[in-house]
Amino acid sequence: MAPVDVYGARVADAAIRYANLNRRWNRLANLRLLAFVAGAGLAGWGFWDDIPAAVIAGLVGLVAFAWFVREHGRVGRERRIAALDGTVNHEAIARVRRDWAALPFRDPWTPAPEHPFSHDLNVFGPSSLAHLLSTTTTSMGQETLRRWLLEPARPSEVLPRQEAVAELAPDLDWRQVLERTGRLSDAHPDPETFLDWAEAEPWLAKRPALRWVARISTGFLWLTGVADILGLLGVPLWILPLVVNLILSQTMGGAVHGVIGRATTRHRTMSHYAGMLGLLADRPWTTTWSRRTTSAVTDDDPGAPAALRRLDRLAAMVIPRGSQLYVPIQALTMWDIHVLDALERWQVGPGRKARGWLGALGEVEAIAALAALAHAEPGWVFPVVGTGEDAVRAAALAHPLLPASRVANDVRIGPPGTFLLVTGSNMSGKSTLLRAIGANAVLAGMGGPVCAGVMAMPPVRIATSARVEDSLARGVSFFLAELQRLKRVVEVAAEGGGDGTRCLFLLDEILQGTNTAERQVAARQIIRRLIDLGAIGAVSTHDLTLAESPLLAAAADPIHFRETVGDAPGDAPMTFDYRSRPGLATSTNALRLMRLMGLDLTGDGLDIGGGHAGPNHDPRDATTPGQSVAGRDRSRAAPPAREETGES
């Protein structure tokens, strides 16, 4: 069954469960109200008129009310789970269809603008790789996913991550329960407040005398009290420790209770993650990566779930200062100091490992996000990423952010000393190919699947120059911004890689902000410099003379995209098949696109109108200038899905 059908069946099942639970929930709400009214009324009537049977019936009604309240809460939780199951699978369908409007965008975080590739490759923001992988529910999961998107894994780490992704991909039930459990909490508070307490110096550690006084005084009080009751003492010695306890409660009680309050308040932060950590601890992991990562949660005695349950019990033992029992219990037992002592023993024991628990949870959530992508896209593959590879080689590679109608192409970038030169007419697919290469390289560096039939590549550091923007606020012109971006690309290439990592550069129409002659010279020098540094990469350009220079002629591996012009009556004026072909482009289309958009050169002036595209022009055939390939309607241009294997 296709993944979208699996998700659809789960949506339907969740809708049925929700409807049934909602009816039961409403019925229980009415029954608990009826039980309360009947129970209270009968009990009141029985007490008023001294009718024991009515009192008993009223008490039974109130007991029934308490049971209905409990059941109402349980059914309400199950109803919410059913609603979340439907939501999770609705979003899974939107993820497969690349229906970005239907897929919530939860992480507005963006990296610094000087990052080598994130802005150019749609790594963050709406309709991005982060958006596509948005199944994480905790701040740790989001932070791990951000780090993996921005920083490729070490070469030795890629294969273990791929194995972990493959382990979780078919386990749809477990992954969706993990996601649902995370969403059951309306908001995950920042765990740093809890970790600050768990990793801090215990308060009582600086006051050891207070701990021992509380222990000795309480023990002596109970010992002398029992001895006095048994008549073993001639004088009430228990009065002395009782006075000591009262004095300590009055002088130190406020400070002790304040420390307890801070600890238990921060403990509630951790309780939001207890269910998810339990899922990690209970699952039988099989791969090296998953066992190593979750060992922080499971290997210690006790493991994270048991340690958190103990912390819950300790927090439940706290007596509020406003309680009527607070003063006598303090006087007889010095209760607060003993509770704080137990909390701080937990703090210096399991508490010191809490950061490792949450780190493991974040990494498993990130792996689960990649596994969700692998499950949703069964035609994608795990690339071979190894230091023995000297080039990026891919068959049927396409952009992972495009829907299933995307067109795939074969690609080869490298070996060192060469570069891929991409030429072609406007809107034919040059930029999309470069971004497809980069986006898939990002996924490969994470340990995830890629949108290709086959892919092999060396470990790479990606550097791009594509979407350059000026900045009025910083006083940076377009040309200066592009120079800064190109300088960063060269710096990444010059960093080297002792672990076999290479720079993968992707340059899209560089140096547009200067005149043609200087652009040609500068572009050739930059590309030559990158090649000399051992980098591999691809360059898209309209300049067909770029590779004619002796500097680059032997290094360029040219491919091109082209358009089809329909001149016969009834034909679309211009279509694109988005297929790469060997060699340099042989045609341009800028003037024809101007005419299709109603910008026609007539006489001495520029005539702007809508009737200059020919008698057979259909306005739907015109592509809006500046619109990306991802946003166009390809129904006229794209070949059938069974033909989506490109040419190299």
Wavefront OBJ file of the C-alpha trace (Angstrom):
o trace
v 0.000 0.000 0.000
v 1.311 3.456 -0.877
v 2.304 5.561 2.139
v -0.365 8.178 1.414
v -3.002 5.407 1.476
v -1.640 4.127 4.789
v -1.884 7.605 6.280
v -5.356 8.064 4.813
v -6.584 4.837 6.397
v -5.216 5.992 9.740
v -6.988 9.335 9.377
v -10.267 7.515 8.772
v -9.707 5.202 11.754
v -8.853 8.151 14.008
v -12.016 9.971 12.894
v -14.181 6.952 13.804
v -12.489 6.569 17.193
v -12.864 10.266 17.897
v -16.588 10.242 17.032
v -17.243 7.242 19.306
v -15.198 8.673 22.165
v -16.811 12.078 21.766
v -20.292 10.547 22.150
v -19.147 8.673 25.243
v -17.474 11.763 26.629
v -20.677 13.798 26.288
v -22.734 10.961 27.826
v -20.383 10.782 30.820
v -20.579 14.550 31.262
v -24.377 14.294 31.558
v -24.196 11.243 33.858
v -21.728 12.837 36.246
v -23.906 15.931 36.503
v -26.968 13.752 37.152
v -25.084 11.671 39.741
v -23.928 14.788 41.573
v -27.360 16.409 41.631
v -29.065 13.172 42.686
v -26.428 12.255 45.250
v -26.268 15.700 46.828
v -30.054 16.009 46.817
v -30.677 12.602 48.388
v -27.949 13.071 50.989
v -29.264 16.498 51.933
v -32.832 15.232 52.123
v -31.785 12.266 54.205
v -29.834 14.375 56.709
v -32.621 16.963 56.874
v -35.432 14.470 57.498
v -33.271 11.848 59.240
v -33.829 9.186 56.583
v -30.827 6.802 56.636
v -31.784 5.104 53.372
v -31.784 8.452 51.558
v -28.402 9.331 53.092
v -26.943 6.018 51.928
v -28.450 6.477 48.461
v -27.030 9.989 48.331
v -23.562 8.762 49.285
v -23.772 6.090 46.590
v -24.698 8.823 44.109
v -21.680 10.904 45.158
v -19.394 7.882 44.838
v -20.849 7.334 41.358
v -20.171 11.009 40.619
v -16.513 10.566 41.576
v -16.263 7.496 39.305
v -17.920 9.361 36.424
v -15.453 12.251 36.890
v -12.545 9.811 36.671
v -13.974 8.087 33.600
v -14.793 11.429 31.983
v -11.156 12.471 32.323
v -9.864 9.151 30.974
v -12.187 9.210 27.959
v -11.247 12.849 27.382
v -7.579 11.865 27.194
v -8.376 9.034 24.779
v -10.437 11.437 22.680
v -7.508 13.824 22.513
v -5.203 10.976 21.488
v -7.600 10.075 18.665
v -7.663 13.708 17.524
v -3.848 13.844 17.581
v -3.630 10.591 15.606
v -5.780 12.182 12.920
v -3.691 15.360 12.930
v -0.368 13.498 12.705
v -1.556 11.474 9.711
v -3.170 14.480 8.014
v 0.209 16.170 8.211
v 1.922 13.033 6.889
v -0.310 13.199 3.805
v 0.490 16.902 3.353
v 4.193 16.069 3.675
v 3.990 13.469 0.882
v 2.055 15.838 -1.382
v 4.277 18.821 -0.528
v 1.106 20.682 0.448
v 2.968 23.273 2.462
v -0.165 25.254 3.357
v -1.632 22.188 5.084
v 1.616 21.356 6.917
v 2.078 23.530 10.031
v 5.282 25.531 10.125
v 6.469 25.236 13.729
v 10.088 26.358 13.731
v 10.631 29.943 12.543
v 14.300 29.842 13.583
v 16.802 30.795 10.896
v 20.612 30.632 10.948
v 22.901 33.604 10.513
v 22.781 35.069 6.974
v 26.471 34.344 6.438
v 25.961 30.585 6.681
v 27.556 28.967 3.605
v 24.406 27.409 2.107
v 21.254 27.450 4.266
v 19.538 30.428 2.622
v 20.287 29.391 -0.953
v 19.072 25.807 -0.527
v 15.782 26.393 1.344
v 17.063 24.654 4.441
v 14.924 26.674 6.874
v 11.718 28.629 6.636
v 8.408 27.754 4.964
v 8.574 25.122 2.193
v 12.042 24.053 3.320
v 13.914 20.939 4.374
v 13.234 21.819 8.016
v 9.546 22.165 7.153
v 9.589 18.785 5.402
v 11.180 17.145 8.473
v 8.926 18.861 11.012
v 7.913 15.867 13.137
v 9.993 16.852 16.177
v 7.995 18.112 19.161
v 10.605 19.077 21.762
v 13.152 21.861 21.842
v 15.922 19.225 21.987
v 14.623 17.551 18.843
v 14.388 20.865 17.012
v 17.890 21.884 18.074
v 19.347 18.531 16.989
v 17.597 18.742 13.625
v 18.883 22.289 13.097
v 22.431 21.217 13.891
v 22.252 18.239 11.546
v 20.841 20.381 8.734
v 23.659 22.895 9.091
v 26.589 20.606 9.901
v 27.186 17.328 8.027
v 27.996 14.308 10.135
v 31.517 12.998 10.341
v 32.144 10.433 7.591
v 32.255 7.630 10.155
v 28.870 8.681 11.539
v 26.841 8.752 8.308
v 26.380 4.997 7.885
v 25.359 4.380 11.542
v 22.734 7.118 11.206
v 21.481 5.598 7.957
v 21.113 2.243 9.718
v 19.184 3.890 12.555
v 16.880 5.647 10.066
v 16.288 2.344 8.265
v 15.506 0.709 11.621
v 12.794 3.237 12.480
v 11.351 3.838 8.999
v 9.019 0.795 8.944
v 7.998 1.221 12.600
v 5.232 3.707 11.856
v 3.296 2.933 15.053
v 6.223 3.672 17.373
v 7.230 6.846 15.550
v 3.715 8.243 15.595
v 3.257 7.362 19.268
v 6.494 9.248 20.019
v 5.261 12.273 18.063
v 1.800 12.083 19.619
v 3.211 11.771 23.137
v 5.276 14.876 22.550
v 2.229 16.769 21.340
v 0.058 15.739 24.300
v 1.777 18.520 26.190
v 0.460 21.844 24.923
v 3.874 23.424 25.425
v 7.203 21.878 26.308
v 8.875 24.230 28.797
v 12.548 24.964 28.492
v 14.370 22.090 30.238
v 17.274 24.357 31.121
v 15.457 25.485 34.278
v 15.372 21.890 35.486
v 18.918 21.176 34.328
v 20.194 24.268 36.147
v 18.851 22.760 39.377
v 19.956 19.198 38.584
v 23.532 20.292 37.859
v 23.838 22.892 40.634
v 25.540 22.481 44.001
v 23.053 21.070 46.560
v 21.879 23.589 49.146
v 22.281 21.222 52.100
v 25.811 20.290 51.007
v 26.952 23.641 52.363
v 24.999 23.077 55.614
v 25.825 19.513 56.715
v 25.213 20.389 60.364
v 21.568 21.198 59.595
v 21.038 17.745 58.107
v 22.591 15.981 61.103
v 20.777 18.124 63.659
v 17.467 17.278 61.970
v 18.268 13.566 61.964
v 19.554 13.400 65.549
v 16.889 15.697 66.956
v 14.030 13.817 65.329
v 15.413 10.429 66.367
v 15.986 11.602 69.942
v 12.475 13.105 70.109
v 10.779 9.862 69.096
v 13.050 7.728 71.239
v 12.469 9.756 74.408
v 8.787 10.126 73.603
v 8.276 6.381 73.398
v 10.414 5.862 76.519
v 8.325 8.420 78.404
v 5.077 6.714 77.340
v 6.435 3.391 78.548
v 7.432 4.963 81.872
v 11.113 4.388 81.354
v 12.064 8.008 82.004
v 11.547 10.049 85.082
v 11.515 13.369 83.226
v 10.030 14.335 79.787
v 13.286 14.618 77.896
v 11.370 14.720 74.607
v 10.600 18.387 75.276
v 14.213 19.353 74.480
v 14.325 18.000 70.883
v 10.793 19.281 70.327
v 11.946 22.799 71.194
v 14.980 22.386 68.937
v 12.728 21.330 66.081
v 10.406 24.283 66.597
v 13.325 26.718 66.678
v 14.803 25.259 63.501
v 11.418 25.366 61.769
v 11.013 29.025 62.645
v 14.537 30.092 61.735
v 15.351 27.863 58.758
v 11.970 26.610 57.631
v 11.343 29.414 55.143
v 14.680 28.985 53.400
v 14.367 25.192 53.310
v 10.841 25.301 51.931
v 11.919 27.848 49.325
v 14.635 25.504 48.064
v 12.132 22.641 47.987
v 9.657 24.799 46.069
v 12.212 25.663 43.409
v 13.209 22.012 43.028
v 9.656 20.686 42.742
v 8.569 23.471 40.390
v 11.421 22.648 38.040
v 10.673 18.935 38.396
v 7.318 19.597 36.706
v 9.272 20.737 33.662
v 10.910 17.318 33.399
v 7.623 15.459 33.790
v 6.635 16.658 30.302
v 9.367 14.440 28.859
v 8.892 11.366 31.056
v 6.511 9.608 28.645
v 8.834 10.076 25.677
v 11.850 8.861 27.645
v 9.809 5.811 28.626
v 9.244 5.035 24.947
v 13.000 5.191 24.339
v 13.693 2.921 27.297
v 11.069 0.306 26.397
v 11.909 -0.128 22.718
v 14.303 -2.971 21.784
v 16.915 -1.130 19.719
v 18.987 -3.124 17.223
v 21.463 -0.789 15.496
v 24.780 0.442 16.818
v 23.749 4.096 16.666
v 20.429 3.631 18.433
v 21.832 1.431 21.202
v 24.698 3.846 21.821
v 22.442 6.895 21.843
v 19.738 5.473 24.103
v 22.215 3.922 26.533
v 22.100 7.180 28.497
v 18.409 6.491 29.152
v 18.512 2.752 29.789
v 21.903 1.575 31.039
v 22.034 3.193 34.470
v 20.385 1.704 37.534
v 17.807 3.046 37.749
v 17.173 4.138 34.169
v 15.580 7.459 33.304
v 11.899 6.361 33.612
v 12.402 4.797 37.074
v 14.465 7.774 38.245
v 11.775 10.203 37.144
v 9.064 8.168 38.875
v 11.076 8.398 42.096
v 11.388 12.144 41.621
v 7.602 12.323 41.213
v 7.141 10.475 44.493
v 9.556 12.783 46.293
v 7.810 15.856 44.934
v 4.450 14.475 46.090
v 5.787 14.229 49.657
v 6.094 18.002 50.036
v 3.637 19.477 52.565
v 2.403 23.010 51.745
v 3.303 25.611 54.372
v -0.302 26.739 54.485
v -1.525 23.324 55.590
v -2.847 22.969 59.149
v -0.664 19.912 59.591
v 2.513 21.689 58.535
v 3.627 23.026 61.948
v 2.958 19.885 64.029
v 4.584 17.617 61.442
v 7.599 19.892 61.255
v 7.876 19.947 65.026
v 7.710 16.168 65.290
v 9.815 15.173 62.264
v 11.615 18.161 60.651
v 9.892 16.870 57.495
v 11.097 19.567 55.083
v 14.764 18.918 55.764
v 14.370 15.178 55.236
v 12.436 15.727 51.977
v 15.060 18.211 50.780
v 17.806 15.755 51.695
v 16.123 13.062 49.562
v 15.625 15.491 46.671
v 19.275 16.507 46.760
v 20.443 12.891 46.841
v 18.427 12.445 43.638
v 19.972 15.673 42.342
v 23.574 14.488 42.738
v 22.718 10.987 41.475
v 20.284 10.612 38.568
v 19.979 14.377 38.224
v 23.514 14.675 36.915
v 22.516 12.398 33.999
v 19.371 14.292 33.005
v 21.082 16.334 30.300
v 22.219 13.096 28.666
v 18.626 11.784 28.745
v 17.290 14.848 26.994
v 20.146 14.851 24.485
v 19.325 11.250 23.587
v 15.657 12.153 23.193
v 16.548 15.005 20.834
v 18.751 12.784 18.672
v 16.140 10.022 18.465
v 13.520 12.596 17.467
v 15.809 13.804 14.673
v 16.395 10.228 13.481
v 12.624 9.639 13.635
v 12.087 12.704 11.411
v 14.448 11.268 8.802
v 12.751 7.874 9.200
v 9.368 9.486 8.541
v 10.785 10.896 5.306
v 12.187 7.491 4.322
v 8.799 5.865 4.973
v 6.899 8.536 3.041
v 9.276 8.304 0.061
v 9.962 4.571 -0.505
v 11.514 5.309 -3.914
v 14.330 7.345 -2.359
v 17.665 5.738 -1.518
v 20.403 6.015 1.068
v 23.489 7.404 -0.673
v 26.956 5.952 -0.428
v 29.007 8.581 1.409
v 32.644 7.574 1.614
v 36.113 9.037 1.498
v 36.901 6.709 -1.398
v 34.480 8.601 -3.646
v 35.935 11.442 -5.723
v 32.724 12.774 -7.303
v 29.016 13.234 -6.746
v 27.303 10.698 -8.983
v 23.530 10.359 -9.019
v 20.960 8.735 -11.259
v 17.407 10.107 -11.423
v 18.166 12.929 -8.997
v 15.402 15.472 -8.347
v 14.604 18.247 -5.898
v 13.279 16.790 -2.606
v 10.954 19.741 -1.981
v 9.024 19.297 -5.234
v 5.922 17.076 -5.475
v 5.858 13.676 -7.159
v 5.564 15.222 -10.646
v 9.171 16.420 -10.335
v 11.525 15.640 -13.226
v 14.720 13.733 -12.455
v 18.140 13.964 -14.100
v 21.399 12.067 -13.941
v 24.240 14.134 -12.482
v 28.001 13.835 -12.160
v 30.082 16.474 -10.358
v 33.796 15.784 -10.221
v 36.359 14.349 -9.974
v 38.584 17.133 -8.624
v 39.991 19.275 -11.380
v 36.621 19.464 -13.156
v 33.324 21.255 -12.652
v 29.802 20.869 -14.017
v 28.855 23.762 -16.326
v 25.070 24.163 -16.593
v 23.706 26.370 -19.379
v 20.284 26.884 -20.850
v 17.504 29.330 -21.487
v 15.570 31.180 -18.811
v 13.342 29.089 -16.535
v 14.483 25.820 -18.092
v 15.675 24.271 -14.806
v 19.300 25.318 -14.264
v 18.837 26.797 -10.791
v 16.552 23.986 -9.713
v 19.175 21.402 -10.668
v 21.827 23.151 -8.571
v 19.473 23.396 -5.615
v 18.455 19.772 -6.046
v 22.113 18.765 -5.845
v 22.649 20.886 -2.746
v 19.463 19.846 -0.930
v 20.190 16.166 -1.489
v 23.763 16.664 -0.315
v 22.382 18.176 2.900
v 20.129 15.145 3.432
v 23.041 12.821 2.675
v 25.219 14.573 5.249
v 22.477 14.104 7.858
v 22.370 10.364 7.286
v 18.980 10.533 5.601
v 17.562 9.300 2.295
v 17.966 11.331 -0.893
v 15.622 12.027 -3.785
v 17.453 9.878 -6.332
v 17.549 6.384 -7.759
v 21.253 5.956 -6.973
v 23.719 8.335 -5.378
v 27.360 8.140 -4.295
v 29.495 11.008 -3.078
v 32.430 11.941 -0.894
v 31.738 13.679 2.420
v 31.326 17.342 1.517
v 31.184 20.819 2.964
v 28.634 22.743 0.913
v 29.146 26.365 -0.119
v 26.766 28.226 -2.421
v 26.190 31.558 -4.079
v 22.697 31.825 -5.512
v 20.207 34.043 -3.696
v 22.332 37.089 -3.018
v 20.557 40.103 -1.521
v 21.683 43.624 -0.832
v 21.089 45.223 2.565
v 20.065 48.832 3.084
v 20.371 48.390 6.832
v 23.999 47.264 6.582
v 24.834 49.520 3.659
v 25.773 46.553 1.468
v 25.137 46.763 -2.269
v 24.159 43.751 -4.348
v 27.636 43.491 -5.853
v 29.364 43.769 -2.471
v 26.970 41.177 -0.988
v 27.822 38.806 -3.826
v 31.547 39.339 -3.325
v 31.144 38.553 0.364
v 29.273 35.373 -0.509
v 31.928 34.285 -3.045
v 34.681 35.043 -0.537
v 32.943 32.719 1.897
v 32.745 29.981 -0.769
v 36.498 30.247 -1.402
v 37.185 30.192 2.359
v 35.164 26.978 2.753
v 37.120 25.418 -0.121
v 40.408 26.524 1.434
v 39.604 25.028 4.841
v 40.639 21.581 3.652
v 39.501 18.319 5.121
v 41.802 15.879 6.831
v 38.997 13.315 6.961
v 38.561 13.196 3.190
v 35.880 15.882 3.112
v 35.711 18.039 -0.012
v 34.095 21.377 -0.716
v 31.018 21.143 -2.953
v 30.405 24.567 -4.481
v 27.201 25.560 -6.281
v 27.328 28.911 -8.100
v 24.194 30.222 -9.808
v 24.680 33.121 -12.250
v 27.439 34.745 -10.230
v 28.617 38.374 -10.448
v 25.472 39.743 -12.068
v 26.065 43.066 -10.376
v 28.903 44.210 -12.632
v 29.597 44.679 -16.328
v 29.903 41.741 -18.694
v 33.618 41.966 -19.440
v 34.692 42.112 -15.799
v 32.135 39.473 -14.826
v 33.611 37.006 -17.296
v 37.171 37.549 -16.082
v 36.258 37.460 -12.392
v 34.003 34.407 -12.716
v 36.736 32.446 -14.507
v 39.293 33.339 -11.856
v 36.976 32.324 -9.000
v 36.105 28.987 -10.598
v 39.767 28.316 -11.362
v 40.684 29.107 -7.754
v 38.064 26.673 -6.447
v 39.289 23.937 -8.780
v 42.889 24.529 -7.716
v 41.806 24.098 -4.087
v 40.502 20.610 -4.890
v 36.825 21.567 -4.673
v 34.162 20.009 -6.861
v 31.029 21.814 -7.933
v 28.554 23.094 -10.468
v 28.130 26.513 -12.093
v 25.032 27.717 -13.930
v 25.377 30.562 -16.404
v 23.961 32.253 -19.481
v 27.505 33.062 -20.580
v 28.289 30.415 -23.193
v 31.844 31.732 -23.481
v 32.678 31.002 -19.845
v 34.335 27.691 -20.665
v 36.151 28.979 -23.737
v 38.927 30.388 -21.590
v 42.109 28.293 -21.534
v 41.778 28.398 -17.759
v 38.566 26.372 -17.808
v 38.158 24.704 -21.192
v 39.633 21.390 -20.090
v 37.918 21.433 -16.710
v 34.328 22.140 -17.783
v 31.815 19.317 -18.160
v 28.958 21.090 -19.981
v 25.277 20.181 -19.872
v 22.294 22.283 -20.891
v 18.540 22.658 -20.617
v 16.327 23.895 -23.416
v 12.793 24.900 -24.243
v 10.401 23.835 -26.993
v 8.798 26.612 -29.015
v 5.336 25.854 -30.341
v 4.821 27.588 -33.674
v 1.948 25.472 -34.996
v -1.631 26.607 -34.382
v -2.881 25.287 -31.053
v 0.598 24.604 -29.647
v 1.697 26.143 -26.380
v 3.999 29.080 -27.206
v 6.806 27.658 -25.040
v 7.248 24.531 -22.919
v 10.081 23.039 -20.878
v 10.868 19.396 -20.249
v 13.491 20.161 -17.543
v 15.813 17.491 -18.951
v 19.564 17.967 -18.933
v 21.472 17.212 -22.131
v 25.198 17.053 -22.892
v 26.929 20.115 -24.270
v 26.317 23.845 -24.244
v 22.936 25.477 -24.793
v 22.086 26.368 -28.372
v 19.196 28.784 -27.851
v 17.965 31.656 -25.725
v 14.437 32.772 -24.922
v 14.533 36.110 -23.136
v 12.930 38.148 -25.937
v 10.265 35.558 -26.591
v 9.377 35.459 -22.894
v 9.055 39.238 -22.957
v 6.554 38.984 -25.797
v 4.640 36.210 -24.033
v 4.301 38.454 -21.015
v 3.077 41.354 -23.122
v 6.355 43.272 -23.220
v 6.938 43.765 -26.972
v 9.396 46.036 -28.733
v 7.393 47.993 -31.291
v 8.799 50.932 -33.134
v 10.924 53.208 -31.017
v 9.247 52.452 -27.723
v 8.259 49.627 -25.427
v 4.650 48.657 -25.823
v 3.186 46.974 -22.744
v 0.033 45.019 -23.348
v -1.569 41.635 -23.269
v -2.187 41.015 -26.979
v 1.267 40.523 -28.433
v 1.827 36.829 -27.893
v 0.086 35.669 -31.038
v -3.449 34.638 -31.833
v -3.058 31.202 -30.254
v -1.523 32.423 -26.993
v -3.105 30.959 -23.871
v -2.294 33.170 -20.842
v -1.882 30.010 -18.745
v 1.165 29.076 -20.831
v 3.125 32.112 -19.681
v 5.367 31.617 -16.668
v 5.639 34.541 -14.301
v 9.145 36.052 -14.371
v 10.958 35.320 -11.145
v 8.751 32.385 -10.278
v 10.708 29.269 -9.254
v 10.421 25.976 -11.058
v 8.779 24.591 -7.938
v 5.899 27.032 -8.341
v 5.044 26.393 -12.006
v 2.295 24.252 -13.405
v 4.148 21.483 -15.202
v 1.075 19.767 -16.622
v 2.033 20.760 -20.162
v 5.773 20.346 -19.863
v 6.580 17.425 -17.605
v 6.709 13.948 -19.130
v 4.823 11.055 -17.546
v 6.150 9.824 -14.212
v 7.333 6.546 -15.746
v 9.756 8.505 -17.930
v 11.378 10.423 -15.094
v 14.913 9.268 -15.734
v 17.101 12.010 -17.039
v 20.066 12.050 -19.305
v 23.540 12.872 -18.159
l 1 2 3 4 5 6 7 8 9 10 11 12 13 14 15 16 17 18 19 20 21 22 23 24 25 26 27 28 29 30 31 32 33 34 35 36 37 38 39 40 41 42 43 44 45 46 47 48 49 50 51 52 53 54 55 56 57 58 59 60 61 62 63 64 65 66 67 68 69 70 71 72 73 74 75 76 77 78 79 80 81 82 83 84 85 86 87 88 89 90 91 92 93 94 95 96 97 98 99 100 101 102 103 104 105 106 107 108 109 110 111 112 113 114 115 116 117 118 119 120 121 122 123 124 125 126 127 128 129 130 131 132 133 134 135 136 137 138 139 140 141 142 143 144 145 146 147 148 149 150 151 152 153 154 155 156 157 158 159 160 161 162 163 164 165 166 167 168 169 170 171 172 173 174 175 176 177 178 179 180 181 182 183 184 185 186 187 188 189 190 191 192 193 194 195 196 197 198 199 200 201 202 203 204 205 206 207 208 209 210 211 212 213 214 215 216 217 218 219 220 221 222 223 224 225 226 227 228 229 230 231 232 233 234 235 236 237 238 239 240 241 242 243 244 245 246 247 248 249 250 251 252 253 254 255 256 257 258 259 260 261 262 263 264 265 266 267 268 269 270 271 272 273 274 275 276 277 278 279 280 281 282 283 284 285 286 287 288 289 290 291 292 293 294 295 296 297 298 299 300 301 302 303 304 305 306 307 308 309 310 311 312 313 314 315 316 317 318 319 320 321 322 323 324 325 326 327 328 329 330 331 332 333 334 335 336 337 338 339 340 341 342 343 344 345 346 347 348 349 350 351 352 353 354 355 356 357 358 359 360 361 362 363 364 365 366 367 368 369 370 371 372 373 374 375 376 377 378 379 380 381 382 383 384 385 386 387 388 389 390 391 392 393 394 395 396 397 398 399 400 401 402 403 404 405 406 407 408 409 410 411 412 413 414 415 416 417 418 419 420 421 422 423 424 425 426 427 428 429 430 431 432 433 434 435 436 437 438 439 440 441 442 443 444 445 446 447 448 449 450 451 452 453 454 455 456 457 458 459 460 461 462 463 464 465 466 467 468 469 470 471 472 473 474 475 476 477 478 479 480 481 482 483 484 485 486 487 488 489 490 491 492 493 494 495 496 497 498 499 500 501 502 503 504 505 506 507 508 509 510 511 512 513 514 515 516 517 518 519 520 521 522 523 524 525 526 527 528 529 530 531 532 533 534 535 536 537 538 539 540 541 542 543 544 545 546 547 548 549 550 551 552 553 554 555 556 557 558 559 560 561 562 563 564 565 566 567 568 569 570 571 572 573 574 575 576 577 578 579 580 581 582 583 584 585 586 587 588 589 590 591 592 593 594 595 596 597 598 599 600 601 602 603 604 605 606 607 608 609 610 611 612 613 614 615 616 617 618 619 620 621 622 623 624 625 626 627 628 629 630 631 632 633 634 635 636 637 638 639 640 641 642 643 644 645 646 647 648
